[in-house]
Amino acid sequence: MQPNTNQPMPPAAPAVAGLPPRIDSNQLLRGHRTVEIEHGEQRYTLRVTKDNKLILTK
């Protein structure tokens, strides 16, 4: 069964003064082990390793 990727992402946790906003990795991955992130003209790949670590590559 494929995850539904058409659902809007829930909002990020409210920012605390002086700290960056926090987004749960599940919000980005939406049930997948790999996602592509576009940043300007560049495309990056965020993936979960077999050890449950995150790796971001260009």
C-alpha positions as CSV (number, residue, x, y, z in Angstrom):
1,M,0.0,0.0,0.0
2,Q,1.5,3.4,-1.0
3,P,1.3,6.3,1.4
4,N,-1.0,9.2,0.4
5,T,1.4,11.9,-0.6
6,N,-1.3,14.3,-1.6
7,Q,-2.2,15.3,2.0
8,P,-1.1,18.7,3.2
9,M,1.8,18.7,5.6
10,P,0.8,19.5,9.2
11,P,2.3,22.7,10.5
12,A,5.7,22.7,12.1
13,A,5.9,23.0,15.9
14,P,5.7,26.6,17.0
15,A,9.0,28.3,17.1
16,V,10.6,29.1,20.4
17,A,12.4,32.4,20.7
18,G,16.1,31.9,19.8
19,L,15.6,28.3,18.5
20,P,15.1,27.2,14.9
21,P,11.7,25.7,14.1
22,R,11.5,21.9,14.5
23,I,9.9,19.6,11.9
24,D,9.5,15.8,12.6
25,S,11.2,13.7,10.0
26,N,8.0,11.8,9.4
27,Q,6.4,15.0,8.1
28,L,9.1,15.3,5.4
29,L,9.4,11.6,4.6
30,R,5.6,10.8,4.6
31,G,6.2,7.1,4.9
32,H,9.0,6.9,2.4
33,R,12.6,6.2,3.0
34,T,13.8,8.8,0.4
35,V,12.6,12.2,-0.6
36,E,13.9,14.8,-3.0
37,I,14.2,18.4,-1.7
38,E,14.4,21.3,-4.2
39,H,16.4,24.3,-2.9
40,G,16.7,27.1,-5.5
41,E,18.1,25.5,-8.6
42,Q,19.6,22.5,-6.7
43,R,18.0,19.1,-5.9
44,Y,19.0,17.2,-2.8
45,T,18.1,13.7,-1.6
46,L,17.2,13.0,2.0
47,R,17.3,9.3,2.9
48,V,17.0,7.1,5.9
49,T,19.8,4.5,6.3
50,K,19.4,0.9,7.5
51,D,20.6,2.2,10.9
52,N,17.8,4.8,10.9
53,K,20.1,7.8,10.4
54,L,19.4,10.6,7.9
55,I,21.7,11.4,5.1
56,L,21.3,14.5,2.8
57,T,23.2,14.4,-0.5
58,K,23.4,16.6,-3.5
